[in-house]
Amino acid sequence: MKSILLHIDHDKAMQARLQVALDIARATNGHITCLQAISYEVFAPGDFYGSAIAAAMPVIKENAEKLRAEIERELEHEGVPWDWRFVYGIAPHRLLEASPLADIVIVGPAEAGSDGRGPSALVGDVVLKAPVPVLVVPEGTKSFDVGAPMLVAWNGSSESAHALRAAVPLLACSCKVMLACVVEDSERARFDLPSTEGARYLSRHGIDCEIVEIPRGEAAVADTLFSAAQLRDCGLLVMGAYGHSRLAEMIMGGVTRRMLSEPQMPVLLAH
């Protein structure tokens, strides 16, 4: 992951994803591009003449400049190459514009000003539309060890295959990779791609993996996957993202939505 696109904002997970970006950059000799977007989409009901926007923008800009100064001071002492892009516009749009020449986009699970519980519309837009994998880093993440075990959620779909392929640069650094299926016996025949195909693909990249079949219990699939990853001391969970762009503000639904509502570790997604 040589080109790392990092979303800069005031949300609660900012420091967590900054640290993860630094850890990945050090491990891969990568470069961090910090993208900070300010939107004019600030309004009050009935504010037809834009007076609320005019009053709010100086404060928003001042807060953005303070955040930039704080993060730049941190980056100056980290020994990692980086650059800063300050742009006007809606953050997901600007991230998507910058993503074609990135290897990974790093975001938080919830937007600034929220209660910290995701998922956010930003995550939905970027995950479903970006041509590169998106790493969602929850608040409280202290570091990211690329050599730690990693778990790939597999259900035989094209989305899970896309996520597996996108994660190869990180999986190649891991000491142990597990391909995990959470499925009932009656569902196995419905897999378009069996887990053995995923394992075969990884082997061609020199990556050995263990195929893990997890019985479907009473817990939600997302909770089962997090539990399986934590039990195996994994530092990353990889999965395919499901949904439609027109529903991005609701972020997909189903397992993906639950996975990102309260992520318990960094989650790498691809659609």
Buried (B, 14 or more C-beta within 10 A) or exposed (E): BEBBBBBBBEBBBBBBBBBBBBBBBBBBEBBBBBBBBBBEEBEEEEEEEBEBBEEBBEEBEEEBEEBBEEBEEEBEEBEBEBEBEBBEBBBBBBBBEBBEEBBBBBBBBBBBEEEBEBBBBBBBBBBBBBEBBBBBBBBEBEEBBBEBBBBBBBBBBEBBBBBBBBBBBBBEBBEBBBBBBBBEEEEEEEBEBBBEBBBEBBEEEEBEBEBBBBEBEEEBBBBBBBBBBEEBEBBBBBBBBBBEEEEBEEBBEEBBBBBBBBBBBBBBBBB
